[in-house]
Amino acid sequence: MDTNRAIEIANSPIMADVKYNGVPVYIQHVDEAQETARIYSLAEPDQEIEVPLRSLAEPTMAMEVEQMACRATDTDSEG
């Protein structure tokens, strides 16, 4: 996950769909210098861990990008 996006999510009052190893998590804090985030699983909020930002994902965003790529491919093949 991009550092700026992680900060945006951490500062937002709206819960974003973020996953770590497929598990829904909440971003508690982002350390820009270390490129890490302190997170906790929504199922276990008392178990905070520090993880690399690159290990966090927004599944809905990835799906949208994939769908856009498919549409671009479909358009290219029609011509």
N, C-alpha and C positions, 0 to 999 in steps of 0.2 A: 504494500500500500504506500502511496505517496505521502511524504511527511506532511505537506500542507493539508491534504485531505484528512489525515488522522487527527491533526490539530482541530480542523473544522468540526469533525465528529465529536471530539472530546469536549469542545466548547459549546456545542449545540444542546439546547434543552430537549431536542427531539431524538428519540432512540433510533439509531441507524442499525441496519442489518449487517453486522460485522461478524466474521467467523475466524476462528483460529483452529486449525486442524479439523475443520468441519463443525466445530462447536460454537454456538452463538455466544458472543462475549460483549462486554461493555468496556470501552476505553476510558480508564481512569485518568491517565496522564501520559503526555508524550514528551520524550527527551530528544529534542532536535539534534543535539550534539552527538549523542550515542546512536541515534536513529532506532530508538526502542520505544515501546509503549508498556505502561503498567496496565494490565487488564485483569478482568475476572470473568469467569463463566457465569452466565445468567442463572444456571442451576446451582452454583456454589459461590455466592458473592463474597464469602469470607476467605476465599482462597485466591489472593492476588498473586500474579506472576509478572515478571518482566520478559518481554519477547521482542525479537527484531520486527520492525515495521513491515519488512518484506514478507513476513509470515502471516500477516493479516489480509483478509479478503472481504470484499463486498460482493456477495454472490449476484445480486440483482444487477449491479453495474456490469459485471462480466457477461451476464446473459444479454444485456442490451447491446454491448459491443459485438458479441457474437452474432446477434440478429442483424445488426447493421452490416456486418461483413457479408452475411448471407444475401442480404438484399442487393448489395453492391455487386456480388458475384452473379446473381440472377439477372441484373440489369445488363452486365457486360456480355452475358451469353445470349441475350435476346437480339443484340445488334448484329 
